[in-house]
Each structure stands twice: as C-alpha cells, then as structure tokens.
Amino acid sequence: MTFPNWFSITARANFEKFLTRDAGYIDFTKPIKAVQIGVFTGDATDWMIRNLLTPQGSWVSDVDTWLGSGETAHEGMDFAEVENEYIRRVVLAHTESKAVWNRAVKFKMTSNEFFEQNPEWLRYNFIYIDGDHHTQQVFDDAANSDAVLEMGGVLAFDDFTWGDGYPAGTTPRPAIEEFMSEYGERYETLGINAQVWLRKIA
C-alpha cells in the first residue's frame, strides 16, 4: 500500500532550514532530545535520524496512537498498516547500528498520556506538533510542550493553513494563534508558512 508523504509536501523544507547545523538554532555539540506528536509512517523520523539526531546519545520520542482520526485525509486508511509501515521504515531500516536503533523511541499513546508520564526533570531541544488537529488538543499539546522545552529549544507546528473553512474547533490555526498570543513573549518567530516555527528565548 502506498501512503502519502505529507512531510515532503509541507515540512521538509522547514526542517532543512531550521534544524541543520548551519542554521545555528540547535546545539549539535551535545545529545539532542526531540518529541514528535503525530508520527504516521515516520517520514519526519527518518529525516531526523539521518540529519538531526547525529550527536551520540540523541533520540526522538515518537508519539502516536496509530488509530487514525475522523479527518477526511485519513478516510479509508488501515492504520494497522500505517503502523507497520512506520515499523518497517524506522525500526527495521535502521537496525544496522544500535546507536541509530536507540534514536527513535515509540510511544503508542495519546500526547496527553505522554506528557503526563514525562519525568519532571526531562527537557527537550525540539518538539514537533502534528497530531490531533482539533483546536483544543493542539493548544494543549503546545502548552504541554512549552513546559518541557528547554531554553533555546525549537517548537514547530504543522498544518497552520490546513482546514480553512472547516467547522470551528476542528483545525490547528486558532490554537496556534492563541498560543502565540499567550506565550509569544517567550518565543521568537523563526518562520510562518504552512507551518509555524518558534524558538524559546525566555
């Protein structure tokens, strides 16, 4: 089964712009700790393993229920197959190195459950929000991310322009705008297009 590669369509250019050594926003001299909320088949994970999580001891926590949603884009998809594709692309494709194998940790749960069990001391350098698109959940994911994002860390939202004209409460944009309004003094804006990229400065 062929799955859409939404990462290449809307995200790859931003990942390459803001998460490389040359960009200077991420410190590559120490282990990098990342969280990805909403994983799908692991296209972003694969990119991070190859390009971001290169310092020894780096990892990404991949958080997804692999149950799908009511979104039109998910209609007709077998999410057991989506999860199997993630396992094939991320788990099996990187077994040649134990160091690489350890760089992606799968959490099959909701983002709320993930943040609830996160140790109080653990902070992250990069958090990517691309999970449940309902407005309240996106805001909750953003607020929970802010609490565990270290100073200088990067926070990115996918699908800022997704779902224009959809019913109120079902799209990310109002949540992202509310977060930027309430938390904006803590962040500098790195870029806004189909996504929003922020860096924590206070």
Secondary structure, DSSP 8 states (H G I E B T S, - for coil): -----HIIIIIHHHHHHHSSTTT-SS-TTS--EEEEE--TTSHHHHHHHHHTS-STT-EEEEEE-SS--S-GGGTT--HHHHHHHHIIIIIITTTT-HHHHTTEEEEES-HHHHHHHS-TT--EEEEEE-S--SHHHHHHHHHHHHHHEEEEEEEEES-TTTTTTS-TTSSSHHHHHHHHHHHGGGEEEEEESSSEEEEE--
